Each structure stands twice: as structure tokens, then as C-alpha cells.
């Protein structure tokens, strides 16, 4: 089992920035990958960014150049730095960890971008 605790969501104006954090209960090096998904009202959950144990990152096209995923190995925390936010980025953002073939999800954190 992996517990994930997210923080950092909130309300921001368009063009602003937020940083999301996700602290894992297991060492990052024991996880296959970690990442972020988001779900807007009435839409399906979609991938935002992932980072593997080896440090390789992957981004959805709609966030490339604006969002950066990173990790702190000492605290088993993954971050999502979100810059140049747009109203269409408004969603609940979920942290995900892959461990021994299973997906574990955080509780979600709301990000609201006003125009």
C-alpha cells in the first residue's frame, strides 16, 4: 500500500503560478513511477505529467512548456510546478504512484484559474 498526500491547490488568476506537492509513504525509488492527472467537471480524468524512477519525465501536450514535474528523493515528494495557468487548467489534480503493478491515488486537490 502507498499513501499519497497532496497539497498546494488553490485559486489563481490566469497567467499565475501554483506548485502542487505529493508526499508518498514509500521511498520514491521503490515506486515504478509517479505523476499527476486531472479531472475537470464533466470530463474524463487525463494525464498531465509523469516521472519515472530513473527521472525521465513525460508531459501531456497541453502543458508542455508551462508545467514541470520534479521530485525530492530525500522527502519522497513529487512536485508539479504550474506556470502560465489558463482557465482551462481548472480541475481537480490527482497524484498517482505505481507500485508493484498497482496504481495508488491521492485524494485530489482543487486548482481553479480565474479569467
Long-range contacts (C-beta under 8 A, 24 or more apart in sequence): 1-25, 1-104, 2-26, 2-31, 2-97, 2-99, 2-104, 3-104, 4-95, 4-96, 4-97, 4-104, 4-105, 4-106, 4-107, 5-106, 5-107, 6-93, 6-94, 6-95, 6-106, 6-107, 6-108, 6-109, 7-109, 8-109, 9-93, 9-109, 9-110, 9-111, 10-110, 10-111, 10-112, 11-112, 11-113, 11-114, 12-85, 12-111, 12-112, 12-113, 12-114, 13-113, 13-114, 14-85, 14-86, 14-87, 14-113, 14-114, 14-115, 15-84, 15-85, 16-85, 16-113, 17-81, 17-82, 17-83, 17-84, 17-85, 18-82, 18-85, 18-111, 19-79, 19-80, 19-81, 19-82, 20-79, 20-80, 20-82, 20-93, 20-95, 20-109, 20-111, 21-77, 21-78, 21-79, 22-77, 22-78, 22-79, 22-80, 22-95, 22-106, 23-75, 23-76, 23-77, 24-76, 24-77, 24-78, 24-97, 25-76, 26-76, 26-97, 26-99, 27-73, 27-76, 28-53, 28-71, 28-73, 28-76, 28-78, 29-53, 29-73, 30-99, 31-97, 31-98, 31-99, 32-98, 32-99, 32-100, 33-97, 33-98, 34-71, 34-78, 34-95, 34-96, 34-97, 34-98, 35-69, 35-78, 35-95, 35-96, 36-69, 36-78, 36-80, 36-93, 36-94, 36-95, 36-96, 37-93, 37-94, 37-96, 38-89, 38-91, 38-92, 38-93, 38-94, 38-111, 39-91, 39-92, 39-94, 39-108, 40-88, 40-90, 40-91, 40-92, 43-91, 45-94, 48-80, 48-93, 49-80, 50-96, 51-78, 63-89, 82-111, 85-111, 85-113, 86-113, 87-113, 87-114, 87-115, 88-113, 89-113
